[in-house]
């Protein structure tokens, strides 16, 4: 093809120049004629002219024309060589381009040429590409849109066609950006397109958008700082949790919402960890913009560049205030339960010992022949025994092993009656304020003596926390389901609660003291001014009443103790002690005495037999069952210790009731251990005589039950 074109050019040149050259007078005329030809005259045409020139030179000045011709041939050779080099360079650029280059015929849309990058992009060979057209490399469903984009580009409406889908040989689809231009190729207009595969960037952008969306919508707080710790980004959760806007946070140190309770050493250790490239996990006590304290669980990770240098830090934090509070309450409950079991076990043995001491003192004191001096001394021992008994009762209250006598109690009335006495106790320098909630029934199923003891304990503690003048506020109110500050541990979410709250304007407590405030024997008072059992027993009483107690305090800002009890509507008494006010009296009935403590058993046997009763004594529960079976026709009454080896007093009673459901009995114990239902959920009534008891108390209770 090329040879034919060159021959044509030679023929045209010869036909055009030969007449002109024939009439030339000299060499200069010939050169002028040649130079006057169009610049677009192909090199081969020029060579043809030179050939003509050589022929003519034989007729004129052969030698001189030959020299001129040789010079021009040399120049033309140099030009041809230069063109060949340029063409090779452009071909190298075309083939080595990282972008896919495709040339397509505008009229037929067939592909005329492409480079290796385009072949690699779609997975075809160059020969395969040259057999294809535009519609072959775009998805059918997107073809009209693609063509429309290219037409808009040709009109100059857009410069770059973006996100153009292309179908690879393996039928997978990639996205490309395409820049096009019109060129003349083989004497016909063609489109040349430069294709850039953006599939990976598109996927990265998609992942980035997904990640950004996830972070923006995450419930966890995300904070990104530079390597100096200055905030560069916060997500909406940060604004929601902290109360600070993004504008207020950017460029600042994260300590803008730093709370109290953590030392500088804590933050120093955190910074040392992350600045050395390690991940740090811990908790922060922070403050919201409005001053509200909250607790966060945080993980801070360093972000490194390709050189391993730390360029920023990312912190992911979660508000765990609620969970931490529940966790603390659970730990407290577990701790109290463990200590309560120990305390209850000690109280059981201690009360048996006190029973023997106080019981025999009562026997000696009842001797009419005892002189006054000995009566005085024994009375002092009796008083000490009573004090020990009171201390044991408080331990049992803490351990929730003390029997309670709950009634339908109106806390409004109880507070009014108790605070009349309390005002004298706390002193005139402290104001005592009583607040009754509007429309509050304030009625709970509770033991009035124990609730009164709680109120006294809290008010005395409040008095001691006020060093000068101040105010103690006692509040009784009803708390509805869903209330903001309602308790979460023991009370049902749908239950109505009675709130008994004691607040003071005293010195307050630190977080560390609040964590120990209900521990038995823990006290901040001076030696000799407190046993450390007041709040411990309060905690136990509240829990035994199926309630909850919470403390809120800050140093210098006073303290509030909030007690929540289930509120009731019905005027129903579950268990109320009804002992007839009778004088101690004996009888002639036969009584089964089941007591595993030998000294107590001997004491009880002596009191009952001296009062005229016949006793059958058992050393444990199993022995009591055997003795009852052997003497059931003669036994009229049973005095049963609750905690005994082999079988409890409750088990003995159940065995007896299989033979006689109306059998009369009296439980006795220094520690119930939950063996009989002493909670508020049973309709059964059990008579219980707590140790230590006096001989008159024993005889009165036995006689009252026998006569009932």
C-alpha positions, 0 to 999 in steps of 0.5 A: 500500500505504502509503495503504491502511494509513493509511486503515485507521488513520484508520478505526480511530481514528475508530471508537475515539475518536469515541464518547469525544470526543462525551461530552467536556465541554471541550477539556481533556477532549479533549486528555486523551483523545488523550494517553491513546492508546497511543504506538504510534498512528501519526501518521496516526491522530492526524491523524484524531483531530484531524480529528474534533476539528475537526468537534466543535469546530464544536459547542462552542468552535470558536475555542479548539479550533482554536488547540489543534489548530493547535499540535498539528499544528505539533508533529506536523509537526516530529516527522514531519520529524525521522523523515524525516531520521533515516530518510535518515541511516540509509539513507545509513549503510546505503548508504555502509558499507564492509562488505557488508550483506545482509538475508535472510528467515529462513523463505524464505532469500530476500534482501530488501535489500542495500547497494552494498558487497555488490553490488560484493563479489559483482558483482551489481546490487541487483535481481539480489540480490533475486531470489536466496537464501542457497544462490545465493551459497555454493559447493555443496560448502561449503553445509552447512558454511556453514549449520552455521556460521550456525546456531552463530552464531544459537545464540550458540556463536560471535560471528563466522563466519570464512572463509565462501566466497562465489561471485561472479557471475564464478564466482570465490570469495572468503572473507568474515567474517560477523557476523549479527543478527535484526531485524524487517523488514516485520513478519517476522523477518529475518537481517541479515548484515555481510560483510567480504571477507578474500580479500586478507588471507587471501592475504597471510596465506598468503604470510606463512606460506609466507615464514615456513616458507621462512625457518624451513626455509632452509639460509641464516642469516637475522637481523633486527635493529632500526635500532640493530642489536639482534637481533629474529629468527633462524631455526633455521639461525642456531642450527645454524651458530653454536651460539647459541640464539634466546634467547641471540641475541635482544636482542644485537648480531650481534657475539656470534659475531664472530671475528678477522681483520677490522678495525674499519674493515671493520665501520665501512664495512659500517655506513655502507653499510647505515645510508645505505639501501644493500645491503652484501655481504661476508664475515665471519670468525666464531666458533661458541659452541664457539670454532670459526672459520667463514667466512660470506658475507652480504648485509645489506639495510635495511628501510624503512617507507612514509615511507622510514625505516629500521626494521630490517635483514635479513641473509642469510648462508651458511656458506662455510667449506668452499667458501672452503677449496677456493677457496683451495686451487684458487687456491694450486694455480693460482698454484703451477702458474704459478710452477712453469712459470716456475721449470722453464723457468729451471731447464732453461736453468740446468742446461744452463749448470751442465752445461757448467761442472761438466763441463769442471771435471771434465775439467780436474780429471782431468788428472794434471799439474794442480798442487794449488793449481789443483786446490783452486781448481777444487774450490771452483768445483765445489762452488759448481756443485754447490750451484747444482745442488742449488738448481735441483733444489729449484726443480724439486721445487717445480715438479713437474718433477723425476724421482722414483723411487717405491717401496713405502715404509713411512712408519713405518720412514722416520720412525723412521730419520730422526728419530734424526738429527733429534733432534741437529739440532733440539737437546735443548731441544726434545722430539721425539715420534713417534706411530704410529697403531694398525693403520696400514700407513703404506705409500705409493708414494713416493720415499724421498729426497724424503719424507725431505727433506720430513720434514727441512724441516718439522722444521727449520721447526718448530724455528725456530718454537719460541723456547724449550722446546717439542715437535715431534710427528711422526705417521704414521697411516692416514685412512679414507674419509669422515674429517672432516679428509681432504683434498678436492682431489687424493685420491679420496673413496673412497681410503685415505690415509697421514697424515704430520703434523708439529706444533709448539708454536711461535709459530704463523702469522697467516692472511695468512702461511698464504696465502703459506707455500708461495710460493717465496722467501717466508720469515719468517726473518731474511736469510741464514737461509732461502731460502724454498724449503723449503715450496715444494719440499715442496708440489711434491713432495707434489703430484707424489706425487698427494697433498695438504698442509694447514696449520693454525695460529693465532698463539701456538697452534703450527702443524701441517702435514698431508701426505696420500698415497695408501695402497697394499697391494701390494708393487710397485715402479713405478720404482726406479733400478737402476744397477750399481756399476761403474767408468766404462768406455768402448766401441766402439759408435756412439751417437746424441747428440741435444742442442740446446744446443751447449756441452752437445753438444760436452761430451758428444761429447768425453766419449764419443769420449775413452772410445772411442765413435763419436758421431753428433750431432743439433742437434734432434729432427727432425735426430735422426730423420733421422740415425737413418733414415740410419744405423739399421744402425750406431747401437747406442745413443741419448742423447736430451735430452728438451726439444728444438726440432721434436721431443722426445726422447720423440718421437725414441724412439717413432720409433726403436722403430717400427724396433726395439722393443728399442733401447737409450737414455738420456734426459737433461734438466735439466727434463722438462716432463712430456714423458715420463711421470715420474708414478706412473701408468705401468708403463713404465720410462725411464732418466733422467740428470738434468743436471748430471751428471759424466763418470763418471756419464755413462759408467757409465750408458751402459755399464750400459745397453749391457751390460744 
